[in-house]
Amino acid sequence: MFDTLRPLQSIDLDNPWDDIRRLPKETLERVYGRGNVKSAKKALARLTQLPMHDPGRTALEAWHRPRIREAVTDAMKLYEQAMTPELDVARERGLLSIDVSAFELDDPGQAHVEWFRERLVRSWDDPTGTVLLDTRSRRLLGRTSDGVSPRAAFDRSKRAAVGAGLVQHLPTFPSAPMSHVLEARDELADSRKRYRAGVRELSAKMASSALDDSLSSDITEYGVDVIEPTLNDMRASLPMSRLVHGTARRLFGDGAAALKSGGLTVAVATAQQLAGVPTLAGVGGGAMYVLGTAWDEARAARENPAAPELLYLSGLERNLEQLAHRR
């Protein structure tokens, strides 16, 4: 469907005649309607043969222009509403394919519902697939499902909902363009594997099933109660870890973490007081111990969080924020 609309984006509305004649039949049907393409092409051919300002040409242009303009406007509006430009980025990367076979835009609304219902059930019963359901499709499938679908379909769909739902709670995610999301995704390939493992464990702990309306609220509750506070804590601790790392390098060089002389035990927070110390002569063995311990603990907290899904979400949030500021 969208592929038939895409050629309309390149139409020059000030002088559309050459562009419109080159459109494929399926796209011309969007402009003139089914059954009218042949007569429309003949009229366009006659129009282009007439000289400018010819009364016959003027009359033909007056008939064609509103139809072309309306089709282009409707196509652009539908294209944007369906987030097709964003989806095209994923399609070009080979990460997304869209099947609209047998879908007819001009069919009545109930036919569209039946078309979607049939493909939804087929995908749900596919033992090799995973279906990510929104609220409407979950309810539609709940009314349609015969209740004997394989257990794997429920488990995979629930994990997909949990994994995607947690990402939606990241502050930077809703406004991030697809290109940024895919770039951040690539940079976090290794932790994404651990994220899936963490999501599997978390999904198993949630009582709601894949077809329960309560699943969305369970995910939201976890996002508000766990994800958001944890990410806030991680963001708050990041400046400290950077301070520790930078100060250690300035004072002791790359071997700072190994300089633990024992002796004096001081609270880790004391590392903040060392930021202004310019040379090694200004600190003693106890300070080196504090700084090395602080650096180790800050690094361990970032690299080994309590849950792998938190590490991935924190990294994704950080990368999306950096990409937003860079471009």
C-alpha positions in Angstrom: 0.0 0.0 0.0 2.6 2.5 1.1 4.8 1.6 -1.9 2.1 2.7 -4.2 1.9 6.1 -2.4 5.6 6.7 -2.2 6.0 7.9 -5.9 3.6 10.7 -5.2 6.1 12.4 -3.0 8.3 13.3 -5.9 5.6 15.1 -7.9 6.3 18.7 -8.7 2.9 20.3 -8.1 3.9 23.4 -10.0 4.6 21.4 -13.2 3.4 17.8 -12.5 2.7 16.6 -16.1 5.9 14.7 -16.9 6.0 13.3 -13.3 2.4 12.1 -13.3 2.7 10.3 -16.7 5.7 8.3 -15.4 3.8 7.0 -12.3 3.0 3.2 -12.2 -0.5 2.1 -12.7 -1.1 1.3 -9.0 -0.1 4.9 -8.1 -2.2 6.4 -10.8 -5.2 4.5 -9.4 -4.7 6.5 -6.1 -5.1 9.7 -8.2 -7.8 8.8 -10.6 -9.5 5.8 -9.2 -9.7 2.2 -10.5 -10.9 1.9 -14.0 -10.0 5.4 -14.9 -6.3 5.1 -15.5 -6.4 4.5 -19.2 -8.6 7.5 -20.0 -6.6 9.7 -17.6 -3.3 8.7 -19.4 -4.9 9.6 -22.8 -6.0 13.0 -21.4 -2.5 13.6 -20.0 -0.9 12.7 -23.4 -3.2 15.1 -25.2 -2.5 17.8 -22.6 1.3 17.7 -23.1 0.9 17.9 -26.9 -1.0 21.2 -26.7 0.9 24.5 -26.6 1.0 26.5 -23.4 -1.9 28.9 -22.9 -4.0 26.9 -25.4 -7.6 27.0 -24.2 -7.9 23.2 -24.5 -4.7 22.7 -22.4 -5.9 25.2 -19.8 -9.2 23.3 -19.4 -7.4 20.0 -19.0 -5.0 21.4 -16.5 -7.9 22.8 -14.5 -9.4 19.3 -14.4 -6.3 17.4 -13.5 -4.5 19.8 -11.0 -7.0 19.4 -8.1 -7.0 15.6 -8.3 -3.2 15.5 -8.4 -2.8 17.9 -5.5 -5.4 16.1 -3.4 -3.7 12.7 -4.0 -0.3 14.1 -3.1 -1.6 15.8 0.0 -3.5 12.7 1.2 -0.5 10.5 0.5 1.9 12.7 2.4 -0.5 12.9 5.4 -1.0 9.1 5.5 2.7 8.6 5.0 3.6 10.7 8.0 0.7 9.5 10.2 1.8 5.9 9.7 5.4 6.8 10.6 6.5 5.4 7.3 9.6 7.6 6.9 10.9 6.1 10.2 9.9 2.6 9.1 11.8 3.1 5.8 15.0 3.7 7.8 14.6 0.2 9.3 13.6 -1.3 6.0 16.7 0.1 4.3 18.8 -1.6 7.0 17.2 -4.9 6.3 15.7 -5.0 9.8 12.0 -4.7 8.8 9.8 -6.1 6.1 6.1 -5.1 5.6 3.5 -7.5 4.2 0.5 -5.7 2.8 -0.5 -8.4 0.3 -4.2 -8.5 -0.4 -4.7 -5.2 1.5 -6.9 -2.7 -0.3 -6.9 0.8 1.0 -10.3 1.5 -0.6 -12.0 -1.4 1.1 -14.5 -0.7 3.8 -13.2 -0.5 7.4 -14.6 -3.9 8.4 -12.7 -5.5 5.6 -9.5 -3.9 7.0 -10.3 -5.3 10.4 -10.8 -8.8 9.0 -7.6 -8.6 7.0 -5.7 -7.7 10.1 -7.4 -10.3 12.2 -6.6 -13.1 9.8 -2.9 -12.2 9.7 -2.8 -11.7 13.4 -4.1 -15.2 14.1 -1.8 -16.7 11.5 1.2 -15.0 13.1 0.1 -16.1 16.6 -0.1 -19.7 15.6 3.2 -19.7 13.8 5.5 -21.8 16.0 8.6 -19.9 14.7 7.3 -16.3 15.2 7.0 -13.8 17.9 4.0 -11.4 18.0 4.3 -8.0 19.7 0.8 -7.0 20.7 -0.5 -3.5 21.5 -3.7 -3.1 23.5 -6.1 -3.3 20.5 -4.5 -6.3 18.9 -4.3 -8.0 22.3 -8.0 -7.6 22.7 -8.8 -8.6 19.1 -6.7 -11.8 19.5 -8.2 -12.5 22.8 -11.7 -12.6 21.2 -10.4 -14.6 18.3 -8.0 -17.1 19.8 -9.4 -20.6 20.3 -7.5 -21.0 23.6 -5.4 -23.9 22.3 -2.5 -21.9 20.9 1.0 -23.3 21.8 2.4 -22.2 25.1 5.5 -20.8 23.3 3.4 -18.2 21.5 2.2 -16.8 24.9 5.7 -16.8 26.4 7.5 -15.2 23.4 4.8 -12.6 23.0 5.0 -11.7 26.7 8.8 -11.4 26.6 8.5 -9.2 23.5 6.0 -6.9 25.3 8.1 -6.7 28.4 11.3 -6.0 26.4 9.7 -3.3 24.2 7.7 -1.8 27.1 10.7 -1.2 29.3 12.5 0.7 26.5 9.4 2.9 26.1 10.0 4.2 29.6 13.3 5.8 28.7 13.0 9.6 28.6 14.9 9.9 25.4 13.2 7.1 23.5 9.8 8.6 22.4 11.4 11.5 20.5 14.5 9.7 19.2 14.6 9.2 15.4 14.8 5.7 14.1 18.4 6.3 12.8 19.5 7.1 16.4 17.7 4.1 17.8 19.3 1.7 15.4 22.8 3.2 15.9 22.4 2.9 19.7 21.2 -0.6 19.2 24.2 -1.6 17.2 26.6 -0.1 19.7 25.0 -2.2 22.5 24.9 -5.5 20.7 26.7 -7.4 23.4 24.6 -6.1 26.3 21.4 -6.6 24.2 22.0 -10.3 24.6 22.1 -10.0 28.3 19.1 -7.7 28.2 17.1 -10.5 26.5 18.1 -12.9 29.2 17.1 -10.4 31.9 13.8 -9.8 30.2 13.1 -13.5 30.1 13.6 -13.8 33.9 11.5 -10.6 34.6 8.7 -11.8 32.3 8.5 -15.1 34.1 7.9 -13.2 37.4 5.0 -11.2 36.1 1.6 -12.8 36.8 -0.2 -11.4 33.7 -0.3 -13.4 30.5 0.4 -12.1 27.0 -3.3 -11.6 26.3 -4.2 -9.9 29.7 -4.9 -6.2 29.6 -3.1 -6.0 33.0 0.3 -6.8 31.3 0.7 -3.2 30.1 0.0 -1.9 33.7 2.5 -4.5 35.1 5.2 -3.2 32.7 4.4 0.4 33.5 4.5 -0.3 37.2 7.9 -1.9 36.9 9.1 1.0 34.8 7.9 3.6 37.3 8.9 1.7 40.4 12.2 0.2 39.3 13.5 1.4 35.9 13.1 5.2 36.4 14.6 5.4 40.0 17.5 3.1 39.0 18.4 5.1 35.9 18.2 8.3 38.0 20.6 6.8 40.5 22.9 5.7 37.7 22.9 9.2 36.2 23.5 10.7 39.6 26.5 8.4 40.2 28.0 9.0 36.8 29.6 12.4 37.6 31.2 10.9 40.7 32.7 8.0 38.8 34.0 10.4 36.2 35.5 12.6 38.9 37.2 9.6 40.5 38.5 8.3 37.2 39.8 11.7 36.1 41.4 12.5 39.4 43.1 9.1 39.7 44.7 9.6 36.3 45.9 13.1 37.1 47.4 12.1 40.4 48.7 8.5 39.9 48.6 7.7 36.2 47.0 4.6 34.7 48.0 2.4 37.7 45.8 4.3 40.1 43.4 1.4 40.9 46.3 -0.8 42.0 47.7 1.8 44.5 46.1 0.6 47.7 48.6 1.0 50.5 46.2 -0.2 53.2 46.9 1.7 56.4 44.2 4.3 56.7 40.5 3.5 56.0 38.5 6.6 55.0 34.9 6.9 53.6 34.7 6.7 49.8 33.0 10.1 49.7 36.4 11.7 50.7 37.4 11.2 47.1 35.5 14.4 46.3 38.0 16.3 48.6 40.9 15.1 46.5 39.8 16.7 43.3 41.9 19.8 43.9 45.1 18.1 44.9 47.6 18.8 42.1 50.4 16.3 42.7 51.3 13.0 44.3 53.2 14.8 47.0 50.0 16.3 48.3 48.4 13.0 49.3 49.3 10.1 51.5 48.8 6.4 51.4 45.3 6.6 52.9 44.2 9.0 50.2 45.5 6.6 47.5 43.5 3.8 49.1 40.3 5.9 49.2 40.7 6.9 45.6 41.5 3.5 44.3 38.6 2.0 46.2 36.2 4.6 45.0 37.3 4.0 41.4 36.9 0.3 41.7 33.4 0.5 43.3 32.2 3.1 40.8 33.4 0.9 37.9 31.9 -2.2 39.4 28.6 -0.6 39.9 28.4 0.4 36.3 29.6 -2.9 34.9 27.8 -5.3 37.2 24.4 -3.9 38.1 21.9 -6.0 39.9 19.9 -6.8 36.7 21.2 -7.0 33.1 18.1 -5.2 31.8 19.1 -2.1 33.8 22.6 -2.1 32.3 21.2 -2.2 28.7 18.5 0.4 29.4 21.0 2.7 31.0 23.4 2.3 28.0 20.6 2.9 25.5 19.4 6.0 27.3 22.9 7.4 27.5 23.6 6.6 23.8 20.4 8.2 22.6 21.0 11.3 24.7 24.5 11.6 23.3 23.3 11.2 19.7 20.6 13.8 20.3 23.2 16.4 21.4 25.6 15.5 18.7 23.3 16.1 15.7 
